[in-house]
Amino acid sequence: EHDSLALHEIKQFVGFAKEDKSKFDAAMTELQMRMYLTMCGSQQKTSQQGEKYGWASTVFCTTEKFFGEDVFNKSTDIEVEEAINKITEQIYKLNPSAVQKKIDKFIKGH
């Protein structure tokens, strides 16, 4: 229903309570890891008078909105091993001293 929502807005929609913080954080992390959501900006809270206040809040949107549908359509043409190799190459470009075991855990989750 929404193209994007700031974290504080998501918390309002789900009725987030302070004692649920760890469950909420885990759910948001899982949605990102499964590529349903991604961070796409930041936004300050706005008072009822329309004035911005406080720290900026992370804005989330669907990965389809952020990357475009075409990326997901093309991804179905890539074999799993090819995708793993491409991700691994990119990691080594960004961090030449990366440890293969940690790369595998990052990509495969174990």
Sequence and secondary structure as in RCSB ss.txt:
>XXXX:A:sequence
EHDSLALHEIKQFVGFAKEDKSKFDAAMTELQMRMYLTMCGSQQKTSQQGEKYGWASTVFCTTEKFFGEDVFNKS
TDIEVEEAINKITEQIYKLNPSAVQKKIDKFIKGH
>XXXX:A:secstr
  SEEEHHHHHHHHT  GGGHHHHHHHHHHHHHTTSEEEEEEEEEE TTS EEEEEEEEEEEHHHHH HHHHHHH
TTS HHHHHHHHHHHHHHH TT  HHHHHHHHH  
